[in-house]
Amino acid sequence: MKDPMRLVERFAYQHPRFGIPHLMRYLVGGNVIVWLLCLVLKSDVQIRLMSLMAFDAQAIFHGQLWRLVSFLFIPISGRSLLALLAFYFYYWMGDLLEQYWGTPHLNIYVLLGWLFTVVFGLLVYLISGNPGSGITGFYLYMSMFFAVATLFPDTQVLLFMIIPVKMKWLAIANAALFVFQIVVNWSAFPVNLLPLVATLNYLVFFGAELWRRLPQKPSAQTVNFRRESARIRREQRHELYKHKCAVCGRTDVSNPELEFRYCSRCVGYHCFCQDHINNHIHFTE
């Protein structure tokens, strides 16, 4: 199965300065500003403000292009103090993913989620005439939650600030809730498909990895790591080094200060130095 993540990794490697550093801080900051305005503005002014920021495909086609982005800054919890908890959670997830992936990967992830959401909203309007009721940034932020839960499944968070729960269980519960919402709101088709569409960026990044985790019948291409390691050791008997990076070619002899590791996601038995173990295009054959 082709892995779209390889394209993302290649692009990020070729464009290390792509994207906005600390992107989630700006998105969360915008949400906080709107939330504070909602606390001080009168109800009629607040309603008008939310109406101007909401996703409205009909208005977008009439030139109100700011709505393509402004809907991401509408706080889901309105005036509720629970919004502060959501803001912190968004900020924490964004920083965690950026530290793990790097700025280009995080920006591509958010950009894809936004793009899928916007295109879906515009198509819904063109097909059904619905201007975008229900199109919000909530599911985009939730797609980041699924990413964190996949990369750090055993990380614990406090549910309701009291109950410690692992991220993977919360992710499974939220995925089940998404499916339930799609089924229950089927009368609103196709808008009810937004939870699925807005998380397509998650499938782009993790779909192939999830597929590899499924139980599959052994094939001739299945890698036997014990046999491969033995083959590598036999070859290294005639070499002056033990480890050689498959990206830059540096060895433990030419650069003894480097650490070398083998990537379990690559097909085969490939060694990488510490600079490329998390920054390379995975071998597929």
C-alpha positions in Angstrom: 0.0 0.0 0.0 1.4 3.4 -1.0 2.2 5.7 1.9 1.2 9.4 1.3 3.4 10.2 4.3 6.4 9.6 2.2 5.5 12.6 0.0 5.0 14.7 3.2 8.4 13.6 4.5 10.1 14.3 1.2 8.5 17.8 1.0 9.4 18.6 4.6 13.0 17.4 4.1 13.3 19.5 0.9 11.6 22.6 2.5 12.7 22.7 6.1 11.6 26.3 6.5 8.0 25.7 5.2 5.2 26.8 7.4 4.5 29.1 10.4 6.5 28.3 13.5 4.2 27.7 16.5 1.2 27.8 14.3 -1.2 26.5 17.0 -0.2 29.3 19.3 -1.6 31.8 16.8 -4.8 29.7 16.2 -5.3 29.4 20.0 -4.5 33.1 20.5 -7.2 34.0 17.9 -9.7 31.8 19.7 -8.9 33.4 23.1 -9.3 36.9 21.6 -12.8 36.1 20.2 -13.7 34.3 23.4 -12.8 37.5 25.5 -14.8 39.6 23.1 -17.8 37.4 23.6 -17.5 38.0 27.3 -17.6 41.8 27.0 -19.8 42.4 24.0 -23.6 42.6 24.2 -25.6 39.6 23.0 -26.8 41.2 19.8 -23.2 42.4 18.9 -21.8 39.0 19.7 -24.3 37.3 17.5 -23.4 39.7 14.7 -19.7 39.0 15.1 -20.2 35.2 15.1 -22.4 35.6 12.0 -19.6 37.5 10.2 -17.0 34.9 11.2 -19.0 31.8 10.5 -18.4 29.6 7.4 -20.9 30.6 4.8 -20.3 29.3 1.3 -22.9 31.6 -0.3 -21.2 34.7 1.3 -17.7 33.4 0.3 -18.8 33.1 -3.4 -20.0 36.8 -3.0 -16.5 38.0 -2.0 -16.4 37.5 1.8 -13.2 35.5 1.6 -12.2 36.0 5.2 -14.8 33.4 6.1 -12.5 30.8 4.7 -10.2 31.2 7.7 -12.3 33.1 10.4 -14.4 30.1 11.2 -11.4 28.5 12.8 -11.3 31.2 15.4 -14.9 30.7 16.7 -14.7 29.2 20.2 -16.7 25.9 20.3 -17.7 26.5 24.0 -18.9 30.1 23.5 -18.8 31.9 26.8 -18.2 28.8 28.9 -15.1 28.6 31.1 -14.7 25.1 29.6 -13.3 26.9 26.6 -10.2 27.8 28.6 -9.5 24.0 29.1 -10.0 23.4 25.4 -7.6 26.3 24.5 -4.9 24.8 26.7 -5.5 21.3 25.3 -5.2 22.7 21.7 -2.0 24.6 22.6 -0.5 21.5 24.3 -1.3 19.2 21.3 0.1 21.7 18.8 3.4 22.1 20.7 3.8 18.4 21.3 3.2 17.6 17.6 5.5 20.3 16.4 8.3 19.1 18.7 7.9 15.6 17.5 7.3 16.3 13.7 8.9 19.7 13.2 7.2 22.8 11.8 6.7 21.7 8.2 4.9 18.5 9.2 2.5 20.2 11.6 1.7 23.0 9.1 1.0 20.4 6.4 -1.3 18.5 8.8 -3.3 21.5 9.8 -3.4 22.8 6.2 -4.7 19.5 4.9 -7.4 19.4 7.6 -8.4 23.0 6.8 -8.4 22.4 3.0 -10.6 19.2 3.3 -13.1 21.1 5.5 -13.3 24.1 3.2 -13.6 22.2 0.0 -16.3 20.0 1.6 -18.2 23.0 2.7 -18.1 24.6 -0.7 -19.2 21.4 -2.5 -22.0 20.9 0.0 -23.3 24.3 -1.0 -23.0 23.7 -4.7 -24.8 20.3 -4.4 -27.4 20.9 -1.8 -27.6 24.7 -1.4 -26.6 24.4 2.3 -24.4 27.5 2.9 -22.3 25.7 5.5 -24.4 25.2 8.6 -22.3 23.0 11.0 -18.9 23.7 9.3 -16.6 24.6 12.2 -13.0 24.1 13.2 -13.8 21.6 16.0 -13.2 18.5 13.9 -9.9 19.9 12.6 -8.7 20.3 16.1 -9.9 16.9 17.0 -7.9 15.4 14.1 -4.8 16.7 16.0 -6.1 14.9 19.1 -6.2 11.6 17.0 -2.6 12.3 15.9 -1.3 12.7 19.4 -3.2 9.6 20.6 -1.6 7.6 17.8 2.0 8.8 18.4 1.7 8.8 22.2 -1.1 6.2 23.0 -0.1 5.6 26.6 0.2 9.3 27.6 -2.3 10.0 30.4 -4.6 13.0 30.6 -7.0 14.0 33.4 -10.6 13.6 32.2 -12.7 16.3 33.9 -9.5 17.3 35.7 -9.9 14.2 37.9 -9.8 10.8 36.1 -6.5 9.7 34.6 -7.2 8.2 31.1 -4.8 7.1 28.4 -5.0 9.0 25.2 -5.7 5.9 23.1 -8.9 5.1 25.0 -10.1 8.7 24.7 -9.3 8.5 20.9 -11.3 5.3 20.5 -14.3 6.9 22.5 -14.2 10.0 20.3 -14.0 8.0 17.1 -17.1 6.0 18.2 -18.8 9.3 19.0 -18.0 10.6 15.5 -19.5 7.5 13.9 -22.6 7.9 16.2 -23.0 11.5 15.1 -22.8 10.6 11.4 -25.4 7.9 11.8 -27.8 9.9 14.0 -27.6 13.0 11.9 -28.1 11.1 8.6 -31.1 13.3 7.7 -28.6 16.2 7.4 -26.6 14.4 4.7 -24.1 15.3 3.4 -23.2 17.8 6.2 -23.2 15.0 8.7 -20.1 13.6 7.0 -18.0 16.5 8.2 -16.4 14.6 11.1 -15.0 12.1 8.6 -14.0 14.7 6.0 -12.2 17.0 8.5 -10.1 14.1 9.8 -8.9 12.9 6.3 -5.6 14.6 7.1 -5.2 12.0 9.9 -5.7 9.2 7.3 -3.1 10.8 5.0 -0.5 10.8 7.8 -1.4 7.5 9.6 -3.5 5.5 7.2 -0.7 3.4 5.8 0.7 2.9 9.3 -2.6 1.7 10.6 -2.9 -0.6 7.7 0.5 -2.1 8.5 -0.6 -2.7 12.1 -3.5 -4.9 10.9 -2.9 -8.7 11.1 -1.8 -9.8 7.6 -0.7 -13.1 6.1 3.0 -13.6 5.9 4.3 -13.0 2.3 7.6 -13.4 0.5 8.3 -9.7 1.1 7.9 -10.0 4.9 11.2 -9.0 6.5 13.0 -11.5 8.7 15.0 -9.1 10.9 17.1 -11.9 12.4 18.1 -13.1 9.0 18.7 -9.6 7.7 20.8 -8.7 10.7 22.9 -11.8 10.2 23.4 -10.9 6.5 24.5 -7.4 7.5 27.0 -8.8 10.0 28.4 -11.1 7.3 28.9 -8.1 5.0 30.4 -6.0 7.7 33.2 -8.5 8.3 34.8 -7.3 5.1 34.3 -3.6 5.9 36.1 -1.3 8.3 32.9 0.0 9.9 29.9 -1.5 11.6 27.2 1.1 10.9 26.6 3.3 7.9 23.8 5.9 7.5 21.6 5.1 4.5 21.0 8.8 3.9 24.3 10.6 4.3 26.8 7.7 4.2 28.6 8.6 7.4 29.9 5.6 9.4 30.8 4.9 13.0 34.4 5.0 11.8 34.3 8.4 10.0 32.1 9.9 12.7 32.6 8.0 16.0 30.6 10.7 17.9 27.4 9.8 16.1 24.8 7.3 17.3 23.3 4.8 14.7 20.0 3.1 14.8 17.8 0.9 12.6 14.3 2.0 11.4 11.5 -0.4 12.1 9.2 1.3 9.7 11.4 0.8 6.7 11.1 -2.4 4.6 14.5 -4.1 5.0 17.2 -3.6 7.5 18.4 0.0 7.1 20.7 2.0 9.4 20.5 5.7 10.0 22.6 8.2 12.0 21.1 10.3 14.8 20.5 13.1 12.4 18.4 11.0 10.0 16.7 8.4 12.1 13.6 10.6 12.4 14.2 12.5 9.2 14.3 10.2 6.2 12.0 8.7 3.5 11.1 5.2 4.5 12.2 2.3 2.3 9.2 0.4 0.9 11.0 -2.3 -1.1 
